[in-house]
Amino acid sequence: MTSPSTRRESGWITRYIAPLLPVGLAAYGLWILLTGRATYRPGRGSSTVTLLAPDACLAGLFFVFLALLVTALGTSGRMEKWLFRVGLCGALFCLLVEGARQLMGLAVYAPPH
């Protein structure tokens, strides 16, 4: 049995901290969409890779759809089904298209410094 303080703490985290995850993912996705550049670090090295449009736009859309998918965890009913389906299908589509572009060598990178 949990103590009353434990229940209050978990309720506070669920109510105030948990919504920041989808908001943060959506904000990061919109930032990538607006700037047209996505920088990431593949592997464990210290080198970074910068994707340019249209690949950065696909990465931005991926994070927006991922935010929809995470939002589905906090809703119920028809909205949950809609958010889950749209989020999952959109994220998988962006991931598959970007992965195919990477494998075919069509991805657009910024020149290394």
N, CA, C and O atoms as a Tinker XYZ file with bonds, in Angstrom:
   452  protein
     1  N      0.841000   -1.172000    0.000000    73     2
     2  CA     0.000000    0.000000    0.000000    64     1     3
     3  C      0.889000    1.239000    0.000000    63     2     4     5
     4  O      1.879000    1.297000    0.730000    81     3
     5  N      0.540000    2.218000   -0.810000    73     3     6
     6  CA     1.363000    3.417000   -0.906000    64     5     7
     7  C      0.899000    4.460000    0.095000    63     6     8     9
     8  O     -0.275000    4.531000    0.458000    81     7
     9  N      1.841000    5.252000    0.521000    73     7    10
    10  CA     1.504000    6.302000    1.482000    64     9    11
    11  C      0.836000    7.469000    0.755000    63    10    12    13
    12  O      0.985000    7.603000   -0.460000    81    11
    13  N      0.115000    8.302000    1.472000    73    11    14
    14  CA    -0.550000    9.452000    0.837000    64    13    15
    15  C      0.429000   10.405000    0.164000    63    14    16    17
    16  O      0.099000   10.989000   -0.868000    81    15
    17  N      1.632000   10.578000    0.724000    73    15    18
    18  CA     2.597000   11.494000    0.116000    64    17    19
    19  C      3.087000   10.951000   -1.228000    63    18    20    21
    20  O      3.337000   11.727000   -2.151000    81    19
    21  N      3.226000    9.637000   -1.348000    73    19    22
    22  CA     3.653000    9.045000   -2.612000    64    21    23
    23  C      2.586000    9.249000   -3.681000    63    22    24    25
    24  O      2.915000    9.543000   -4.830000    81    23
    25  N      1.338000    9.100000   -3.328000    73    23    26
    26  CA     0.257000    9.313000   -4.283000    64    25    27
    27  C      0.206000   10.765000   -4.734000    63    26    28    29
    28  O     -0.027000   11.038000   -5.911000    81    27
    29  N      0.420000   11.693000   -3.820000    73    27    30
    30  CA     0.408000   13.111000   -4.165000    64    29    31
    31  C      1.559000   13.462000   -5.093000    63    30    32    33
    32  O      1.381000   14.234000   -6.036000    81    31
    33  N      2.742000   12.904000   -4.837000    73    31    34
    34  CA     3.905000   13.199000   -5.672000    64    33    35
    35  C      3.712000   12.658000   -7.073000    63    34    36    37
    36  O      4.007000   13.354000   -8.044000    81    35
    37  N      3.225000   11.436000   -7.203000    73    35    38
    38  CA     3.044000   10.879000   -8.532000    64    37    39
    39  C      1.952000   11.634000   -9.281000    63    38    40    41
    40  O      2.051000   11.799000  -10.497000    81    39
    41  N      0.926000   12.089000   -8.595000    73    39    42
    42  CA    -0.105000   12.891000   -9.235000    64    41    43
    43  C      0.435000   14.221000   -9.731000    63    42    44    45
    44  O      0.048000   14.683000  -10.805000    81    43
    45  N      1.324000   14.844000   -8.967000    73    43    46
    46  CA     1.924000   16.106000   -9.354000    64    45    47
    47  C      2.800000   15.920000  -10.582000    63    46    48    49
    48  O      2.763000   16.736000  -11.503000    81    47
    49  N      3.587000   14.851000  -10.601000    73    47    50
    50  CA     4.458000   14.579000  -11.747000    64    49    51
    51  C      3.615000   14.294000  -12.984000    63    50    52    53
    52  O      3.904000   14.808000  -14.065000    81    51
    53  N      2.588000   13.489000  -12.832000    73    51    54
    54  CA     1.737000   13.153000  -13.962000    64    53    55
    55  C      1.000000   14.372000  -14.478000    63    54    56    57
    56  O      0.825000   14.529000  -15.686000    81    55
    57  N      0.573000   15.224000  -13.586000    73    55    58
    58  CA    -0.226000   16.378000  -13.999000    64    57    59
    59  C      0.614000   17.499000  -14.593000    63    58    60    61
    60  O      0.187000   18.117000  -15.569000    81    59
    61  N      1.788000   17.787000  -14.047000    73    59    62
    62  CA     2.538000   18.969000  -14.462000    64    61    63
    63  C      3.789000   18.671000  -15.280000    63    62    64    65
    64  O      4.153000   19.468000  -16.144000    81    63
    65  N      4.449000   17.561000  -15.035000    73    63    66
    66  CA     5.700000   17.270000  -15.725000    64    65    67
    67  C      5.465000   16.437000  -16.989000    63    66    68    69
    68  O      6.112000   16.679000  -18.007000    81    67
    69  N      4.563000   15.474000  -16.942000    73    67    70
    70  CA     4.332000   14.585000  -18.085000    64    69    71
    71  C      3.893000   15.317000  -19.347000    63    70    72    73
    72  O      4.329000   14.919000  -20.428000    81    71
    73  N      3.063000   16.358000  -19.293000    73    71    74
    74  CA     2.698000   17.050000  -20.539000    64    73    75
    75  C      3.856000   17.765000  -21.218000    63    74    76    77
    76  O      3.752000   18.134000  -22.388000    81    75
    77  N      4.954000   17.966000  -20.503000    73    75    78
    78  CA     6.095000   18.640000  -21.117000    64    77    79
    79  C      6.777000   17.771000  -22.175000    63    78    80    81
    80  O      7.423000   18.310000  -23.073000    81    79
    81  N      6.654000   16.456000  -22.096000    73    79    82
    82  CA     7.292000   15.575000  -23.069000    64    81    83
    83  C      6.717000   15.767000  -24.468000    63    82    84    85
    84  O      7.489000   16.033000  -25.389000    81    83
    85  N      5.398000   15.648000  -24.685000    73    83    86
    86  CA     4.910000   15.885000  -26.042000    64    85    87
    87  C      5.071000   17.333000  -26.499000    63    86    88    89
    88  O      5.284000   17.587000  -27.684000    81    87
    89  N      4.973000   18.277000  -25.574000    73    87    90
    90  CA     5.167000   19.680000  -25.939000    64    89    91
    91  C      6.610000   19.907000  -26.389000    63    90    92    93
    92  O      6.860000   20.615000  -27.364000    81    91
    93  N      7.550000   19.304000  -25.677000    73    91    94
    94  CA     8.959000   19.433000  -26.050000    64    93    95
    95  C      9.261000   18.784000  -27.387000    63    94    96    97
    96  O      9.989000   19.350000  -28.202000    81    95
    97  N      8.705000   17.594000  -27.623000    73    95    98
    98  CA     8.908000   16.927000  -28.909000    64    97    99
    99  C      8.313000   17.740000  -30.049000    63    98   100   101
   100  O      8.944000   17.888000  -31.096000    81    99
   101  N      7.115000   18.266000  -29.861000    73    99   102
   102  CA     6.474000   19.070000  -30.897000    64   101   103
   103  C      7.248000   20.370000  -31.135000    63   102   104   105
   104  O      7.407000   20.793000  -32.279000    81   103
   105  N      7.721000   20.995000  -30.076000    73   103   106
   106  CA     8.481000   22.240000  -30.232000    64   105   107
   107  C      9.787000   21.990000  -30.979000    63   106   108   109
   108  O     10.178000   22.785000  -31.834000    81   107
   109  N     10.456000   20.895000  -30.660000    73   107   110
   110  CA    11.697000   20.551000  -31.359000    64   109   111
   111  C     11.410000   20.260000  -32.836000    63   110   112   113
   112  O     12.173000   20.680000  -33.706000    81   111
   113  N     10.324000   19.551000  -33.121000    73   111   114
   114  CA     9.950000   19.266000  -34.499000    64   113   115
   115  C      9.622000   20.525000  -35.274000    63   114   116   117
   116  O     10.034000   20.672000  -36.424000    81   115
   117  N      8.882000   21.438000  -34.655000    73   115   118
   118  CA     8.562000   22.699000  -35.316000    64   117   119
   119  C      9.810000   23.550000  -35.521000    63   118   120   121
   120  O      9.935000   24.230000  -36.539000    81   119
   121  N     10.730000   23.517000  -34.566000    73   119   122
   122  CA    11.990000   24.253000  -34.710000    64   121   123
   123  C     12.767000   23.733000  -35.914000    63   122   124   125
   124  O     13.295000   24.518000  -36.701000    81   123
   125  N     12.838000   22.423000  -36.058000    73   123   126
   126  CA    13.534000   21.839000  -37.209000    64   125   127
   127  C     12.822000   22.224000  -38.506000    63   126   128   129
   128  O     13.471000   22.559000  -39.497000    81   127
   129  N     11.486000   22.177000  -38.499000    73   127   130
   130  CA    10.738000   22.552000  -39.703000    64   129   131
   131  C     10.977000   24.014000  -40.076000    63   130   132   133
   132  O     11.121000   24.329000  -41.258000    81   131
   133  N     11.021000   24.897000  -39.105000    73   131   134
   134  CA    11.195000   26.318000  -39.389000    64   133   135
   135  C     12.616000   26.675000  -39.803000    63   134   136   137
   136  O     12.811000   27.528000  -40.669000    81   135
   137  N     13.606000   26.036000  -39.198000    73   135   138
   138  CA    14.995000   26.362000  -39.530000    64   137   139
   139  C     15.475000   25.604000  -40.762000    63   138   140   141
   140  O     16.337000   26.096000  -41.490000    81   139
   141  N     14.934000   24.424000  -41.005000    73   139   142
   142  CA    15.366000   23.639000  -42.158000    64   141   143
   143  C     16.691000   22.940000  -41.963000    63   142   144   145
   144  O     17.300000   22.494000  -42.935000    81   143
   145  N     17.152000   22.834000  -40.733000    73   143   146
   146  CA    18.419000   22.152000  -40.424000    64   145   147
   147  C     18.227000   21.278000  -39.191000    63   146   148   149
   148  O     17.590000   21.682000  -38.218000    81   147
   149  N     18.783000   20.088000  -39.249000    73   147   150
   150  CA    18.745000   19.182000  -38.102000    64   149   151
   151  C     20.145000   18.639000  -37.882000    63   150   152   153
   152  O     20.705000   17.989000  -38.764000    81   151
   153  N     20.710000   18.897000  -36.721000    73   151   154
   154  CA    22.054000   18.427000  -36.407000    64   153   155
   155  C     21.954000   17.303000  -35.395000    63   154   156   157
   156  O     21.263000   17.431000  -34.384000    81   155
   157  N     22.638000   16.209000  -35.661000    73   155   158
   158  CA    22.640000   15.085000  -34.741000    64   157   159
   159  C     24.018000   14.453000  -34.724000    63   158   160   161
   160  O     24.842000   14.720000  -35.598000    81   159
   161  N     24.265000   13.623000  -33.736000    73   159   162
   162  CA    25.556000   12.969000  -33.567000    64   161   163
   163  C     25.370000   11.464000  -33.743000    63   162   164   165
   164  O     24.883000   10.787000  -32.838000    81   163
   165  N     25.760000   10.937000  -34.914000    73   163   166
   166  CA    25.615000    9.494000  -35.114000    64   165   167
   167  C     26.719000    8.736000  -34.376000    63   166   168   169
   168  O     27.884000    9.130000  -34.405000    81   167
   169  N     26.348000    7.683000  -33.738000    73   167   170
   170  CA    27.337000    6.859000  -33.051000    64   169   171
   171  C     27.865000    7.507000  -31.790000    63   170   172   173
   172  O     27.217000    8.369000  -31.197000    81   171
   173  N     29.056000    7.078000  -31.385000    73   171   174
   174  CA    29.634000    7.560000  -30.122000    64   173   175
   175  C     30.701000    8.611000  -30.317000    63   174   176   177
   176  O     31.202000    9.159000  -29.335000    81   175
   177  N     31.066000    8.913000  -31.549000    73   175   178
   178  CA    32.110000    9.898000  -31.807000    64   177   179
   179  C     31.652000   11.303000  -31.495000    63   178   180   181
   180  O     30.494000   11.531000  -31.143000    81   179
   181  N     32.569000   12.244000  -31.626000    73   179   182
   182  CA    32.242000   13.631000  -31.338000    64   181   183
   183  C     31.833000   14.398000  -32.591000    63   182   184   185
   184  O     31.504000   15.581000  -32.505000    81   183
   185  N     31.848000   13.751000  -33.748000    73   183   186
   186  CA    31.473000   14.444000  -34.980000    64   185   187
   187  C     29.953000   14.572000  -35.079000    63   186   188   189
   188  O     29.213000   13.716000  -34.595000    81   187
   189  N     29.505000   15.643000  -35.707000    73   187   190
   190  CA    28.082000   15.862000  -35.898000    64   189   191
   191  C     27.759000   15.895000  -37.383000    63   190   192   193
   192  O     28.618000   16.195000  -38.211000    81   191
   193  N     26.512000   15.584000  -37.708000    73   191   194
   194  CA    26.020000   15.607000  -39.082000    64   193   195
   195  C     24.843000   16.568000  -39.115000    63   194   196   197
   196  O     23.971000   16.519000  -38.248000    81   195
   197  N     24.819000   17.436000  -40.112000    73   195   198
   198  CA    23.716000   18.383000  -40.259000    64   197   199
   199  C     22.927000   18.034000  -41.512000    63   198   200   201
   200  O     23.456000   18.051000  -42.624000    81   199
   201  N     21.662000   17.722000  -41.315000    73   199   202
   202  CA    20.763000   17.458000  -42.433000    64   201   203
   203  C     20.148000   18.768000  -42.904000    63   202   204   205
   204  O     19.775000   19.616000  -42.093000    81   203
   205  N     20.046000   18.926000  -44.205000    73   203   206
   206  CA    19.390000   20.094000  -44.777000    64   205   207
   207  C     18.048000   19.670000  -45.349000    63   206   208   209
   208  O     17.744000   18.480000  -45.432000    81   207
   209  N     17.242000   20.663000  -45.748000    73   207   210
   210  CA    15.935000   20.348000  -46.331000    64   209   211
   211  C     16.134000   19.543000  -47.610000    63   210   212   213
   212  O     17.092000   19.829000  -48.326000    81   211
   213  N     15.324000   18.581000  -47.945000    73   211   214
   214  CA    14.057000   18.151000  -47.369000    64   213   215
   215  C     14.212000   17.131000  -46.238000    63   214   216   217
   216  O     13.233000   16.787000  -45.577000    81   215
   217  N     15.433000   16.649000  -46.016000    73   215   218
   218  CA    15.624000   15.635000  -44.980000    64   217   219
   219  C     15.379000   16.186000  -43.585000    63   218   220   221
   220  O     14.873000   15.476000  -42.716000    81   219
   221  N     15.734000   17.446000  -43.362000    73   219   222
   222  CA    15.465000   18.055000  -42.063000    64   221   223
   223  C     13.960000   18.208000  -41.851000    63   222   224   225
   224  O     13.471000   18.071000  -40.730000    81   223
   225  N     13.236000   18.489000  -42.918000    73   223   226
   226  CA    11.773000   18.602000  -42.798000    64   225   227
   227  C     11.160000   17.255000  -42.428000    63   226   228   229
   228  O     10.214000   17.194000  -41.643000    81   227
   229  N     11.694000   16.188000  -42.987000    73   227   230
   230  CA    11.215000   14.851000  -42.602000    64   229   231
   231  C     11.512000   14.570000  -41.133000    63   230   232   233
   232  O     10.691000   13.975000  -40.434000    81   231
   233  N     12.682000   14.996000  -40.665000    73   231   234
   234  CA    13.018000   14.813000  -39.249000    64   233   235
   235  C     12.088000   15.638000  -38.366000    63   234   236   237
   236  O     11.649000   15.166000  -37.317000    81   235
   237  N     11.785000   16.867000  -38.783000    73   235   238
   238  CA    10.862000   17.699000  -38.023000    64   237   239
   239  C      9.468000   17.108000  -37.960000    63   238   240   241
   240  O      8.837000   17.102000  -36.903000    81   239
   241  N      8.983000   16.609000  -39.095000    73   239   242
   242  CA     7.674000   15.952000  -39.111000    64   241   243
   243  C      7.671000   14.705000  -38.238000    63   242   244   245
   244  O      6.675000   14.405000  -37.580000    81   243
   245  N      8.790000   13.974000  -38.232000    73   243   246
   246  CA     8.887000   12.789000  -37.379000    64   245   247
   247  C      8.668000   13.161000  -35.918000    63   246   248   249
   248  O      7.924000   12.481000  -35.212000    81   247
   249  N      9.306000   14.232000  -35.459000    73   247   250
   250  CA     9.156000   14.629000  -34.053000    64   249   251
   251  C      7.748000   15.142000  -33.761000    63   250   252   253
   252  O      7.240000   14.936000  -32.659000    81   251
   253  N      7.112000   15.803000  -34.716000    73   251   254
   254  CA     5.733000   16.259000  -34.506000    64   253   255
   255  C      4.800000   15.050000  -34.389000    63   254   256   257
   256  O      3.945000   15.009000  -33.504000    81   255
   257  N      4.964000   14.064000  -35.283000    73   255   258
   258  CA     4.134000   12.861000  -35.205000    64   257   259
   259  C      4.444000   12.057000  -33.940000    63   258   260   261
   260  O      3.545000   11.449000  -33.359000    81   259
   261  N      5.692000   12.051000  -33.517000    73   259   262
   262  CA     6.054000   11.380000  -32.270000    64   261   263
   263  C      5.371000   12.064000  -31.084000    63   262   264   265
   264  O      4.968000   11.392000  -30.135000    81   263
   265  N      5.240000   13.380000  -31.128000    73   263   266
   266  CA     4.520000   14.104000  -30.073000    64   265   267
   267  C      3.054000   13.690000  -30.053000    63   266   268   269
   268  O      2.474000   13.536000  -28.978000    81   267
   269  N      2.442000   13.508000  -31.226000    73   267   270
   270  CA     1.060000   13.022000  -31.272000    64   269   271
   271  C      0.947000   11.629000  -30.659000    63   270   272   273
   272  O     -0.002000   11.331000  -29.934000    81   271
   273  N      1.922000   10.789000  -30.958000    73   271   274
   274  CA     1.914000    9.422000  -30.426000    64   273   275
   275  C      2.037000    9.429000  -28.910000    63   274   276   277
   276  O      1.338000    8.674000  -28.235000    81   275
   277  N      2.896000   10.252000  -28.370000    73   275   278
   278  CA     3.060000   10.332000  -26.914000    64   277   279
   279  C      1.822000   10.955000  -26.267000    63   278   280   281
   280  O      1.438000   10.570000  -25.162000    81   279
   281  N      1.200000   11.912000  -26.947000    73   279   282
   282  CA    -0.020000   12.531000  -26.423000    64   281   283
   283  C     -1.139000   11.513000  -26.298000    63   282   284   285
   284  O     -1.983000   11.629000  -25.409000    81   283
   285  N     -1.158000   10.516000  -27.173000    73   283   286
   286  CA    -2.198000    9.485000  -27.122000    64   285   287
   287  C     -2.159000    8.713000  -25.809000    63   286   288   289
   288  O     -3.173000    8.151000  -25.395000    81   287
   289  N     -1.011000    8.677000  -25.151000    73   287   290
   290  CA    -0.909000    7.960000  -23.879000    64   289   291
   291  C     -1.700000    8.646000  -22.771000    63   290   292   293
   292  O     -2.098000    7.996000  -21.805000    81   291
   293  N     -1.934000    9.954000  -22.900000    73   291   294
   294  CA    -2.626000   10.682000  -21.846000    64   293   295
   295  C     -4.081000   10.976000  -22.139000    63   294   296   297
   296  O     -4.728000   11.687000  -21.370000    81   295
   297  N     -4.610000   10.454000  -23.225000    73   295   298
   298  CA    -6.003000   10.704000  -23.574000    64   297   299
   299  C     -6.781000    9.395000  -23.555000    63   298   300   301
   300  O     -6.215000    8.331000  -23.306000    81   299
   301  N     -8.068000    9.478000  -23.816000    73   299   302
   302  CA    -8.883000    8.265000  -23.860000    64   301   303
   303  C     -9.986000    8.444000  -24.895000    63   302   304   305
   304  O    -10.263000    9.555000  -25.345000    81   303
   305  N    -10.601000    7.343000  -25.256000    73   303   306
   306  CA   -11.724000    7.370000  -26.190000    64   305   307
   307  C    -11.288000    7.501000  -27.634000    63   306   308   309
   308  O    -10.229000    7.020000  -28.036000    81   307
   309  N    -12.136000    8.165000  -28.402000    73   307   310
   310  CA   -11.869000    8.329000  -29.829000    64   309   311
   311  C    -10.616000    9.154000  -30.081000    63   310   312   313
   312  O     -9.871000    8.880000  -31.021000    81   311
   313  N    -10.381000   10.149000  -29.258000    73   311   314
   314  CA    -9.201000   10.992000  -29.431000    64   313   315
   315  C     -7.928000   10.176000  -29.289000    63   314   316   317
   316  O     -6.963000   10.402000  -30.019000    81   315
   317  N     -7.916000    9.226000  -28.356000    73   315   318
   318  CA    -6.746000    8.377000  -28.167000    64   317   319
   319  C     -6.479000    7.562000  -29.421000    63   318   320   321
   320  O     -5.341000    7.486000  -29.883000    81   319
   321  N     -7.511000    6.958000  -29.970000    73   319   322
   322  CA    -7.336000    6.147000  -31.178000    64   321   323
   323  C     -6.845000    6.993000  -32.336000    63   322   324   325
   324  O     -5.950000    6.579000  -33.073000    81   323
   325  N     -7.428000    8.186000  -32.507000    73   323   326
   326  CA    -7.033000    9.053000  -33.601000    64   325   327
   327  C     -5.583000    9.504000  -33.446000    63   326   328   329
   328  O     -4.806000    9.422000  -34.396000    81   327
   329  N     -5.211000    9.981000  -32.249000    73   327   330
   330  CA    -3.840000   10.439000  -32.018000    64   329   331
   331  C     -2.840000    9.308000  -32.184000    63   330   332   333
   332  O     -1.771000    9.498000  -32.765000    81   331
   333  N     -3.185000    8.125000  -31.673000    73   331   334
   334  CA    -2.277000    6.994000  -31.773000    64   333   335
   335  C     -2.069000    6.585000  -33.227000    63   334   336   337
   336  O     -0.934000    6.384000  -33.660000    81   335
   337  N     -3.143000    6.464000  -33.972000    73   335   338
   338  CA    -3.035000    6.021000  -35.369000    64   337   339
   339  C     -2.300000    7.043000  -36.230000    63   338   340   341
   340  O     -1.398000    6.687000  -36.988000    81   339
   341  N     -2.683000    8.303000  -36.113000    73   339   342
   342  CA    -2.030000    9.341000  -36.911000    64   341   343
   343  C     -0.560000    9.474000  -36.516000    63   342   344   345
   344  O      0.312000    9.570000  -37.379000    81   343
   345  N     -0.288000    9.478000  -35.213000    73   343   346
   346  CA     1.087000    9.597000  -34.742000    64   345   347
   347  C      1.953000    8.436000  -35.181000    63   346   348   349
   348  O      3.075000    8.633000  -35.646000    81   347
   349  N      1.435000    7.224000  -35.034000    73   347   350
   350  CA     2.214000    6.044000  -35.409000    64   349   351
   351  C      2.437000    5.979000  -36.915000    63   350   352   353
   352  O      3.560000    5.745000  -37.364000    81   351
   353  N      1.383000    6.182000  -37.697000    73   351   354
   354  CA     1.520000    6.114000  -39.157000    64   353   355
   355  C      2.443000    7.219000  -39.669000    63   354   356   357
   356  O      3.291000    6.967000  -40.525000    81   355
   357  N      2.290000    8.428000  -39.159000    73   355   358
   358  CA     3.138000    9.531000  -39.606000    64   357   359
   359  C      4.597000    9.328000  -39.224000    63   358   360   361
   360  O      5.491000    9.560000  -40.037000    81   359
   361  N      4.840000    8.898000  -37.991000    73   359   362
   362  CA     6.221000    8.681000  -37.552000    64   361   363
   363  C      6.872000    7.546000  -38.340000    63   362   364   365
   364  O      8.026000    7.663000  -38.753000    81   363
   365  N      6.149000    6.461000  -38.548000    73   363   366
   366  CA     6.712000    5.362000  -39.327000    64   365   367
   367  C      6.970000    5.760000  -40.766000    63   366   368   369
   368  O      7.993000    5.382000  -41.336000    81   367
   369  N      6.058000    6.520000  -41.366000    73   367   370
   370  CA     6.244000    6.964000  -42.739000    64   369   371
   371  C      7.493000    7.841000  -42.863000    63   370   372   373
   372  O      8.315000    7.631000  -43.754000    81   371
   373  N      7.631000    8.824000  -41.965000    73   371   374
   374  CA     8.806000    9.695000  -42.004000    64   373   375
   375  C     10.088000    8.909000  -41.773000    63   374   376   377
   376  O     11.100000    9.157000  -42.428000    81   375
   377  N     10.044000    7.968000  -40.846000    73   375   378
   378  CA    11.224000    7.155000  -40.560000    64   377   379
   379  C     11.596000    6.289000  -41.755000    63   378   380   381
   380  O     12.776000    6.170000  -42.088000    81   379
   381  N     10.607000    5.686000  -42.402000    73   379   382
   382  CA    10.889000    4.845000  -43.562000    64   381   383
   383  C     11.410000    5.657000  -44.747000    63   382   384   385
   384  O     12.353000    5.239000  -45.418000    81   383
   385  N     10.805000    6.806000  -45.005000    73   383   386
   386  CA    11.251000    7.638000  -46.125000    64   385   387
   387  C     12.662000    8.154000  -45.877000    63   386   388   389
   388  O     13.502000    8.114000  -46.776000    81   387
   389  N     12.930000    8.639000  -44.670000    73   387   390
   390  CA    14.271000    9.147000  -44.372000    64   389   391
   391  C     15.300000    8.023000  -44.382000    63   390   392   393
   392  O     16.414000    8.208000  -44.872000    81   391
   393  N     14.937000    6.863000  -43.848000    73   391   394
   394  CA    15.852000    5.727000  -43.893000    64   393   395
   395  C     16.162000    5.299000  -45.317000    63   394   396   397
   396  O     17.307000    4.985000  -45.641000    81   395
   397  N     15.145000    5.287000  -46.168000    73   395   398
   398  CA    15.369000    4.930000  -47.578000    64   397   399
   399  C     16.259000    5.966000  -48.252000    63   398   400   401
   400  O     17.140000    5.611000  -49.034000    81   399
   401  N     16.037000    7.242000  -47.957000    73   399   402
   402  CA    16.886000    8.292000  -48.546000    64   401   403
   403  C     18.328000    8.159000  -48.070000    63   402   404   405
   404  O     19.260000    8.373000  -48.846000    81   403
   405  N     18.516000    7.808000  -46.806000    73   403   406
   406  CA    19.872000    7.618000  -46.285000    64   405   407
   407  C     20.550000    6.421000  -46.966000    63   406   408   409
   408  O     21.709000    6.502000  -47.372000    81   407
   409  N     19.811000    5.314000  -47.084000    73   407   410
   410  CA    20.392000    4.111000  -47.679000    64   409   411
   411  C     20.681000    4.275000  -49.168000    63   410   412   413
   412  O     21.656000    3.717000  -49.671000    81   411
   413  N     19.846000    5.034000  -49.878000    73   411   414
   414  CA    20.059000    5.244000  -51.308000    64   413   415
   415  C     21.070000    6.351000  -51.592000    63   414   416   417
   416  O     21.433000    6.573000  -52.747000    81   415
   417  N     21.523000    7.042000  -50.561000    73   415   418
   418  CA    22.496000    8.109000  -50.745000    64   417   419
   419  C     21.899000    9.395000  -51.265000    63   418   420   421
   420  O     22.616000   10.207000  -51.851000    81   419
   421  N     20.609000    9.609000  -51.070000    73   419   422
   422  CA    19.932000   10.813000  -51.545000    64   421   423
   423  C     19.818000   11.895000  -50.482000    63   422   424   425
   424  O     19.349000   12.994000  -50.778000    81   423
   425  N     20.230000   11.616000  -49.269000    73   423   426
   426  CA    20.101000   12.586000  -48.181000    64   425   427
   427  C     20.995000   13.793000  -48.438000    63   426   428   429
   428  O     22.087000   13.656000  -48.990000    81   427
   429  N     20.528000   14.979000  -48.034000    73   427   430
   430  CA    21.233000   16.219000  -48.261000    64   429   431
   431  C     21.891000   16.657000  -46.956000    63   430   432   433
   432  O     21.213000   16.957000  -45.974000    81   431
   433  N     23.232000   16.687000  -46.964000    73   431   434
   434  CA    23.984000   17.066000  -45.774000    64   433   435
   435  C     24.652000   18.421000  -45.986000    63   434   436   437
   436  O     24.924000   18.820000  -47.118000    81   435
   437  N     24.908000   19.109000  -44.903000    73   435   438
   438  CA    25.709000   20.331000  -44.975000    64   437   439
   439  C     27.163000   19.926000  -45.098000    63   438   440   441
   440  O     27.560000   18.896000  -44.553000    81   439
   441  N     27.974000   20.716000  -45.805000    73   439   442
   442  CA    29.386000   20.377000  -45.920000    64   441   443
   443  C     30.069000   20.438000  -44.552000    63   442   444   445
   444  O     29.764000   21.326000  -43.756000    81   443
   445  N     30.991000   19.505000  -44.266000    73   443   446
   446  CA    31.683000   19.538000  -42.949000    64   445   447
   447  C     32.571000   20.767000  -42.848000    63   446   448   449
   448  O     33.083000   21.280000  -43.843000    81   447
   449  N     32.736000   21.221000  -41.609000    73   447   450
   450  CA    33.565000   22.423000  -41.384000    64   449   451
   451  C     35.013000   22.051000  -41.326000    63   450   452
   452  O     35.866000   22.919000  -41.143000    81   451
